[in-house]
Amino acid sequence: AAHAVPGAVVFRAARGCAVRDCTIEHTGLYGLQFDDGCRDCAAVGNVLHDLGAGGIRGGGTDNDGHVDGRTGHLTLTDNTIFDYGRIFHQGVGVLLGHAFDCTVAHNHIHHGCYTGISVGWTWGFRDTPSRNNRIEHNLIHHLGDGVLSDMGGIYTLGVQPGTVIRGNHL
């Protein structure tokens, strides 16, 4: 995944911030990013398209990083994300790296070169901040665009206690 590509709009250590009913388009990066230390933030009802990487990227420090850098309680719902991965083909519709207690629901993600939703960022069985995330009722289709092959509609990585994936249509 294009995990190091930043967002065109970036929140860092933000609390209680939201992006609602906006359009982010024609950017060479991710559309929106909730970075280290973000808590209780939301992206709701947005349209993100013609993106160089992916739609929404969220996540903070891992277990080795300072606890203040942990990202959680993000609400990413009712967004439409399409035509992404135009420059960085491995961009993800919604990428949640190290994040906890997040909801990714009712999003429509389509026509991307790579994965629709990716959650977690730890290889193996190591402890991780990724836990208690809900990935539900998303519509994901037309992925790959004939460019990449190692992908998934929903891609999980690492141990994620309490995470629930349900009711998605891929």
C-alpha positions as CSV (number, residue, x, y, z in Angstrom):
1,A,0.0,0.0,0.0
2,A,1.1,3.6,-0.6
3,H,1.5,4.1,3.2
4,A,4.1,6.9,3.0
5,V,2.2,9.2,0.5
6,P,0.7,12.2,2.4
7,G,-2.8,13.7,2.0
8,A,-3.7,16.9,0.3
9,V,-5.5,17.8,3.5
10,V,-3.7,16.7,6.6
11,F,-4.8,16.7,10.3
12,R,-2.1,16.0,12.9
13,A,-2.9,15.7,16.6
14,A,-6.3,17.0,15.9
15,R,-9.2,16.5,18.3
16,G,-12.9,16.7,17.3
17,C,-12.3,17.8,13.7
18,A,-14.5,16.9,10.8
19,V,-14.6,17.1,7.0
20,R,-18.2,16.9,5.9
21,D,-19.9,17.1,2.5
22,C,-16.8,18.3,0.7
23,T,-15.2,17.4,-2.7
24,I,-11.5,16.6,-2.9
25,E,-10.4,16.0,-6.5
26,H,-7.5,16.2,-9.0
27,T,-4.8,15.7,-6.4
28,G,-1.6,13.7,-6.8
29,L,-1.7,12.4,-3.2
30,Y,-4.2,10.9,-0.8
31,G,-7.2,13.2,-0.6
32,L,-7.4,13.3,3.2
33,Q,-5.2,12.2,6.0
34,F,-5.7,11.8,9.8
35,D,-2.1,11.5,11.0
36,D,-0.4,10.9,14.3
37,G,-2.4,11.7,17.4
38,C,-5.8,12.4,15.8
39,R,-8.8,11.5,18.0
40,D,-12.5,11.8,17.6
41,C,-12.3,13.1,14.0
42,A,-14.6,12.4,11.1
43,A,-14.9,12.3,7.3
44,V,-18.6,12.1,6.4
45,G,-20.4,12.5,3.1
46,N,-17.5,13.5,1.0
47,V,-16.6,12.8,-2.6
48,L,-13.0,12.1,-3.3
49,H,-11.9,11.3,-6.9
50,D,-9.2,11.6,-9.5
51,L,-6.6,11.0,-6.8
52,G,-2.9,10.3,-7.3
53,A,-2.8,7.8,-4.3
54,G,-5.9,6.9,-2.3
55,G,-9.0,8.5,-0.7
56,I,-8.6,8.7,3.1
57,R,-5.5,7.7,5.1
58,G,-5.5,7.4,8.9
59,G,-3.2,6.1,11.5
60,G,-0.6,7.0,14.1
61,T,2.3,5.5,16.0
62,D,2.7,1.8,16.7
63,N,3.3,0.3,20.1
64,D,7.0,1.5,20.1
65,G,5.9,5.1,19.6
66,H,4.7,7.6,22.2
67,V,1.1,7.0,23.3
68,D,0.2,10.6,22.3
69,G,0.9,9.7,18.7
70,R,-1.8,7.0,18.6
71,T,-4.8,7.7,16.4
72,G,-8.3,6.5,17.1
73,H,-12.0,7.1,17.2
74,L,-12.2,8.1,13.5
75,T,-15.5,8.0,11.8
76,L,-15.2,7.5,8.1
77,T,-18.7,7.1,6.7
78,D,-20.9,7.8,3.7
79,N,-18.0,8.8,1.5
80,T,-17.7,8.1,-2.3
81,I,-14.1,7.4,-3.4
82,F,-13.3,6.6,-7.0
83,D,-10.7,6.9,-9.7
84,Y,-7.8,6.7,-7.3
85,G,-4.3,5.4,-7.6
86,R,-3.6,7.4,-10.8
87,I,0.1,8.1,-9.9
88,F,0.8,5.8,-6.9
89,H,-1.1,2.8,-8.2
90,Q,-0.8,1.1,-4.7
91,G,-3.0,3.9,-3.2
92,V,-5.9,2.5,-1.1
93,G,-9.5,3.8,-1.0
94,V,-9.4,3.9,2.8
95,L,-6.1,3.0,4.6
96,L,-6.2,2.7,8.4
97,G,-2.7,1.8,9.6
98,H,-2.2,1.9,13.3
99,A,-5.6,3.0,14.5
100,F,-8.1,1.9,17.1
101,D,-11.9,2.2,17.7
102,C,-12.6,3.5,14.2
103,T,-15.7,3.1,12.0
104,V,-15.4,2.7,8.3
105,A,-19.0,2.3,7.1
106,H,-21.4,3.0,4.2
107,N,-18.7,4.1,1.8
108,H,-18.8,3.6,-1.9
109,I,-15.3,2.8,-3.2
110,H,-14.7,1.9,-6.8
111,H,-12.4,2.2,-9.8
112,G,-9.1,2.1,-8.0
113,C,-5.8,0.5,-9.0
114,Y,-5.4,-1.3,-5.6
115,T,-7.3,-2.3,-2.4
116,G,-10.6,-0.8,-1.4
117,I,-10.1,-0.8,2.4
118,S,-6.9,-1.8,4.3
119,V,-6.8,-2.1,8.1
120,G,-3.8,-2.8,10.2
121,W,-0.1,-2.3,9.6
122,T,1.8,-5.1,11.4
123,W,3.2,-8.2,10.0
124,G,3.0,-11.3,12.1
125,F,1.6,-11.7,15.6
126,R,3.1,-8.7,17.3
127,D,0.9,-6.5,19.5
128,T,-0.5,-3.5,17.7
129,P,-2.7,-0.4,18.4
130,S,-5.0,-1.7,15.7
131,R,-8.1,-2.9,17.5
132,N,-11.8,-2.6,17.9
133,N,-12.3,-1.2,14.4
134,R,-15.6,-1.7,12.5
135,I,-15.6,-2.1,8.8
136,E,-19.3,-2.5,7.7
137,H,-21.8,-2.0,5.0
138,N,-19.4,-0.6,2.4
139,L,-19.8,-1.1,-1.4
140,I,-16.5,-1.9,-3.1
141,H,-16.1,-2.8,-6.7
142,H,-14.0,-2.5,-9.9
143,L,-10.6,-2.7,-8.3
144,G,-7.2,-3.3,-9.9
145,D,-7.8,-1.6,-13.2
146,G,-5.6,-4.2,-14.8
147,V,-2.5,-2.7,-13.1
148,L,-1.9,-4.6,-9.8
149,S,-2.8,-8.0,-8.6
150,D,-1.9,-8.4,-4.9
151,M,-5.0,-6.7,-3.4
152,G,-8.3,-7.2,-1.8
153,G,-11.7,-5.5,-1.5
154,I,-10.9,-5.4,2.2
155,Y,-7.3,-6.2,3.2
156,T,-6.3,-6.8,6.9
157,L,-2.8,-7.0,8.2
158,G,-1.7,-8.2,11.7
159,V,-3.6,-9.2,14.8
160,Q,-6.5,-6.8,15.5
161,P,-8.5,-7.8,18.6
162,G,-12.1,-6.8,18.5
163,T,-12.2,-5.7,14.9
164,V,-15.4,-6.6,13.1
165,I,-15.9,-6.8,9.3
166,R,-19.6,-7.4,8.4
167,G,-22.2,-6.6,5.8
168,N,-19.9,-5.3,3.1
169,H,-20.7,-5.9,-0.6
170,L,-17.6,-6.6,-2.7
